[in-house]
Amino acid sequence: MRIADGWKDYSLIDASAGRRLERWGDIILVRPDPQIIWENPDPSPLWEKADAVYHRSSGGGGSWSFSKKLPESWTVGYKGLTFKVKPTGFKHTGLFPEQAVNWELCGDLIKGAKREISVLNLFAYTGAASLACAKAGAKVCHLDAVKGMVEWGRENAALSGLSDRPIRWIVDDAMKFLRREIKRRSSYDGIILDPPSYGRGTNGEMWKIEDFIYELMQMCTEVLSDKPLFLLLNSYTTGLSSSAMTYLLNMTVGKKYRISTDSQEIGLRVEHTGLAVPAGSTAAVFFE
C-alpha cells in the first residue's frame, strides 16, 4: 500500500464502525466510510469533540449536524499547494487526502522528464492533481463534467498562486471530449483518470464505470503522445481492483506501447492506532 503520510494540515485521527474521525486544519469532522468494517475497542476520546458529523439518510444522501458554528469554507495546505475545503451535502469536503501519493508521483515524474510535458486530467474534481502537475512545470488540461467543481479548481489555483500557469479549465463529458480530441489529433504525455463508480454527464447521461471503462481506456490510448511519460488510473470501485486495472491497461495501453504497471492500494495511516486504512487503488503505467 502507498500511504499518504506527508500531511500536516490533515490527519485521520481514528477509524471505527464505518466512520472516519478526521482533522482538517483545526476542525474535526466525522464522516462515513463503508470500508471501515471494524470497531475500535479503544476509541480516541476526540470522537466526543467532533465539530461536525455527517449522518446518512435511509433515502440516500444525508446531512451534517454541527456542535458549533463553522466557517462556510476554510483552507488546508500540502507542500506548497493550498486547497479550499468545506462540508458538502454528499459527505465530501472537496479533497481526497489519500491522493497526495499520486500528486507527488506525477510531480516527480514531470520534474524528472527534463522536457515540456502536457497532462490531461479527466474527472478532475477540484483540481488537486492538476495543480500538482502545473506546479511541477506541466501544461495541464483539467476537465470535469460539473461546472461548480471546475470553478472550485480555479479557486484552488488562485489560493496556490498558480493562476498564471498554463491550465485549460474545461467543463465537459470525458467521453465526448476524448472523441473530439482524437479527431483533432491532440496528444498528451501524461493522463490522470479518477472516474466515478456512478455519475451523470453534462446533459444528464448516466455513467456506470463497468460499462464504459474499456472504451474510455481505448480512447486514452489514442491521445497519448509518441513519447508518453505516465498514465494513472484511480479507482474507488470495489469491482475494479488493482489486478483488474492492471489487466485492463495491458489490454489497451499495452497493445500500443511497451509498458510496466504498478498497481497498489492507496491509503492513510490512522493516528490513534498506527495502522493503515485502504482508500482506493491506483494503477500507474510507466512507458519504456
Wavefront OBJ file of the C-alpha trace (Angstrom):
o trace
v 0.000 0.000 0.000
v 1.189 3.508 -0.840
v 0.423 5.676 2.195
v -0.095 9.446 2.077
v 1.944 10.318 5.153
v 3.208 13.786 4.216
v 0.263 15.774 5.596
v 0.469 18.445 8.298
v -2.943 20.086 7.843
v -4.880 16.802 7.719
v -4.898 13.677 9.853
v -7.060 10.570 10.112
v -7.376 10.517 13.880
v -9.354 7.283 14.223
v -11.434 4.844 12.168
v -14.198 2.715 13.653
v -17.684 1.328 12.968
v -17.946 2.613 9.414
v -16.747 6.132 10.200
v -13.656 8.314 9.918
v -12.621 10.812 12.593
v -10.586 13.453 10.742
v -8.815 16.721 11.403
v -8.982 19.250 8.574
v -6.815 22.140 9.717
v -8.231 22.982 13.166
v -11.640 21.445 12.503
v -12.618 17.863 13.402
v -15.154 16.058 11.219
v -16.792 12.630 11.368
v -17.694 11.115 8.008
v -18.985 7.675 6.948
v -16.644 5.220 5.220
v -18.058 1.792 4.230
v -14.569 0.254 4.062
v -14.162 0.616 7.828
v -15.757 -2.703 8.733
v -14.254 -2.988 12.245
v -14.904 -1.369 15.600
v -12.062 0.075 17.633
v -12.325 -1.262 21.241
v -10.150 1.635 22.443
v -11.545 4.648 20.559
v -9.972 8.088 20.544
v -11.568 10.498 23.057
v -11.743 13.039 20.236
v -14.844 11.309 18.854
v -16.781 13.230 21.521
v -15.216 16.538 20.440
v -16.094 16.492 16.732
v -17.147 19.849 15.323
v -19.447 18.270 12.726
v -20.837 14.800 11.959
v -22.296 13.602 8.664
v -25.371 11.385 9.013
v -26.515 9.208 6.145
v -30.203 9.234 5.224
v -32.083 5.976 4.664
v -33.445 7.507 1.464
v -29.992 8.365 0.117
v -27.688 11.293 0.718
v -27.538 12.748 4.183
v -26.860 15.867 6.234
v -24.424 17.403 8.693
v -25.003 18.160 12.360
v -22.761 20.797 13.929
v -21.650 21.151 17.530
v -20.527 24.724 16.837
v -20.771 27.250 14.042
v -18.128 26.563 11.397
v -16.911 28.820 8.601
v -18.564 28.138 5.273
v -15.134 27.039 3.998
v -11.512 27.081 5.106
v -8.136 26.085 3.654
v -5.607 23.308 4.141
v -2.130 23.162 2.652
v 0.056 20.398 1.272
v 3.679 21.028 0.285
v 3.169 24.432 -1.301
v -0.406 23.837 -2.521
v -3.462 25.356 -0.852
v -6.985 23.941 -1.104
v -10.389 25.200 -0.093
v -12.388 22.610 1.846
v -15.938 22.633 3.166
v -18.604 20.124 4.291
v -20.762 19.338 1.260
v -24.155 17.672 1.050
v -22.585 14.436 -0.186
v -20.250 13.941 2.841
v -17.186 15.096 0.860
v -15.008 18.115 1.629
v -13.636 18.838 -1.862
v -10.390 16.931 -1.313
v -9.271 13.302 -1.099
v -6.143 13.382 1.119
v -5.010 9.858 0.199
v -4.492 11.123 -3.357
v -1.414 13.051 -2.185
v 0.675 9.996 -3.086
v -0.413 10.442 -6.708
v 0.152 14.212 -6.715
v 3.735 13.577 -5.631
v 4.261 10.764 -8.130
v 3.105 12.915 -11.046
v 5.121 15.906 -9.876
v 8.318 13.873 -9.550
v 7.882 12.308 -12.994
v 7.261 15.696 -14.628
v 10.289 17.294 -12.961
v 12.451 14.318 -13.877
v 11.431 14.334 -17.542
v 13.558 17.435 -18.302
v 11.236 18.368 -21.177
v 7.896 20.059 -21.699
v 5.108 17.763 -20.528
v 1.403 18.072 -21.300
v -1.066 16.405 -18.924
v -4.760 15.576 -19.320
v -6.645 15.263 -16.028
v -10.069 13.660 -16.551
v -12.823 13.601 -13.891
v -10.524 16.186 -12.312
v -12.841 17.288 -9.461
v -11.447 20.341 -7.604
v -8.061 20.183 -9.269
v -5.508 18.961 -6.725
v -3.725 16.711 -9.244
v -3.940 19.423 -11.915
v -2.248 21.903 -9.589
v 0.460 19.431 -8.571
v 1.293 18.870 -12.246
v 1.214 22.588 -13.059
v 3.446 23.376 -10.070
v 5.934 20.796 -11.381
v 6.027 22.626 -14.739
v 3.492 20.800 -16.923
v 0.862 22.221 -19.248
v -2.447 20.882 -17.955
v -5.899 20.272 -19.404
v -8.312 19.985 -16.456
v -11.715 18.508 -17.271
v -14.784 17.785 -15.167
v -18.454 17.486 -16.100
v -19.586 19.649 -13.164
v -19.146 23.400 -13.609
v -19.001 24.010 -9.864
v -16.067 21.633 -9.474
v -14.111 23.359 -12.234
v -14.776 26.743 -10.598
v -13.586 25.284 -7.279
v -10.421 24.139 -9.060
v -9.827 27.675 -10.299
v -10.192 28.920 -6.714
v -7.610 26.384 -5.562
v -5.248 27.526 -8.323
v -5.576 31.119 -7.103
v -5.051 30.084 -3.474
v -1.911 28.163 -4.527
v -0.520 31.057 -6.563
v -0.863 29.111 -9.804
v -3.472 31.155 -11.684
v -0.870 32.185 -14.251
v 0.170 28.620 -15.071
v -0.903 27.031 -18.398
v -4.053 25.237 -17.216
v -7.079 24.829 -19.508
v -10.267 24.623 -17.435
v -12.934 22.642 -19.303
v -16.491 21.645 -18.344
v -17.406 18.648 -20.491
v -18.236 14.953 -20.593
v -14.979 12.971 -20.634
v -16.004 10.536 -23.379
v -17.289 13.274 -25.689
v -14.170 15.350 -25.111
v -11.880 12.410 -25.913
v -13.724 11.672 -29.148
v -13.164 15.253 -30.253
v -9.517 15.181 -29.189
v -8.950 12.036 -31.264
v -10.439 13.760 -34.335
v -8.243 16.814 -33.670
v -5.192 14.542 -33.320
v -4.425 16.070 -29.934
v -1.945 14.281 -27.706
v -0.765 14.270 -24.094
v 2.363 12.971 -22.379
v 0.525 12.159 -19.167
v -3.076 11.209 -18.389
v -4.744 11.063 -14.970
v -8.167 9.469 -14.555
v -10.318 9.212 -11.453
v -13.646 8.026 -12.895
v -16.632 7.746 -10.549
v -18.411 4.452 -9.998
v -21.671 6.136 -10.950
v -22.443 9.589 -12.242
v -24.064 11.769 -14.866
v -22.644 13.690 -17.797
v -23.192 17.351 -18.691
v -26.579 16.504 -20.258
v -27.698 14.012 -17.628
v -26.230 10.929 -19.310
v -25.931 8.006 -16.891
v -22.390 6.807 -16.214
v -21.594 3.357 -14.826
v -17.899 2.598 -14.757
v -18.153 -1.087 -15.698
v -19.984 -0.183 -18.911
v -17.545 2.472 -20.118
v -14.087 1.860 -18.655
v -12.762 -0.306 -21.518
v -13.818 2.176 -24.207
v -12.502 5.028 -22.073
v -9.049 3.434 -21.834
v -9.008 2.702 -25.558
v -9.642 6.381 -26.276
v -6.999 7.478 -23.775
v -4.511 5.267 -25.595
v -5.285 7.135 -28.808
v -4.486 10.544 -27.318
v -1.172 9.565 -25.758
v 1.850 11.193 -27.395
v 4.665 9.419 -29.230
v 6.772 9.660 -26.057
v 4.321 9.345 -23.165
v 5.518 9.692 -19.594
v 2.764 8.209 -17.425
v -0.881 7.234 -17.098
v -2.629 6.967 -13.735
v -5.977 5.207 -13.339
v -7.558 5.569 -9.913
v -10.496 3.559 -8.594
v -12.752 3.653 -5.546
v -14.931 0.959 -7.117
v -14.796 -2.395 -5.318
v -15.078 -4.412 -8.546
v -12.250 -2.508 -10.216
v -9.383 -3.953 -8.181
v -5.674 -3.348 -8.686
v -5.361 -6.640 -10.575
v -8.355 -5.871 -12.784
v -6.934 -2.448 -13.637
v -3.554 -3.993 -14.494
v -5.177 -6.447 -16.893
v -7.331 -3.711 -18.433
v -4.336 -1.444 -19.020
v -2.303 -4.211 -20.598
v -5.211 -4.975 -22.945
v -5.491 -1.314 -24.017
v -2.400 0.842 -23.473
v -0.149 -2.222 -23.513
v -1.307 -3.160 -27.025
v 0.266 0.028 -28.432
v 3.169 0.775 -26.081
v 5.750 -1.148 -24.085
v 4.721 -0.522 -20.505
v 5.232 -1.531 -16.915
v 2.414 -1.186 -14.401
v 2.481 -0.625 -10.656
v -0.991 -1.247 -9.220
v -1.463 -0.797 -5.487
v -3.944 0.286 -2.865
v -3.510 3.813 -1.579
v -4.365 4.790 1.947
v -3.913 6.781 5.133
v -2.363 5.942 8.481
v -4.660 6.143 11.497
v -3.085 8.392 14.101
v -4.719 6.677 17.094
v -3.715 3.102 16.189
v -0.754 3.485 13.815
v -2.457 1.160 11.314
v -3.047 1.992 7.654
v -6.543 2.184 6.160
v -7.036 1.478 2.424
v -8.770 4.233 0.451
v -8.971 3.054 -3.138
v -6.430 1.788 -5.648
v -4.242 3.323 -8.322
v -2.691 1.684 -11.368
v 0.330 3.660 -12.562
v 1.560 2.995 -16.111
v 5.172 3.783 -16.998
v 6.430 3.729 -20.570
v 9.638 2.035 -21.690
l 1 2 3 4 5 6 7 8 9 10 11 12 13 14 15 16 17 18 19 20 21 22 23 24 25 26 27 28 29 30 31 32 33 34 35 36 37 38 39 40 41 42 43 44 45 46 47 48 49 50 51 52 53 54 55 56 57 58 59 60 61 62 63 64 65 66 67 68 69 70 71 72 73 74 75 76 77 78 79 80 81 82 83 84 85 86 87 88 89 90 91 92 93 94 95 96 97 98 99 100 101 102 103 104 105 106 107 108 109 110 111 112 113 114 115 116 117 118 119 120 121 122 123 124 125 126 127 128 129 130 131 132 133 134 135 136 137 138 139 140 141 142 143 144 145 146 147 148 149 150 151 152 153 154 155 156 157 158 159 160 161 162 163 164 165 166 167 168 169 170 171 172 173 174 175 176 177 178 179 180 181 182 183 184 185 186 187 188 189 190 191 192 193 194 195 196 197 198 199 200 201 202 203 204 205 206 207 208 209 210 211 212 213 214 215 216 217 218 219 220 221 222 223 224 225 226 227 228 229 230 231 232 233 234 235 236 237 238 239 240 241 242 243 244 245 246 247 248 249 250 251 252 253 254 255 256 257 258 259 260 261 262 263 264 265 266 267 268 269 270 271 272 273 274 275 276 277 278 279 280 281 282 283 284 285 286 287 288
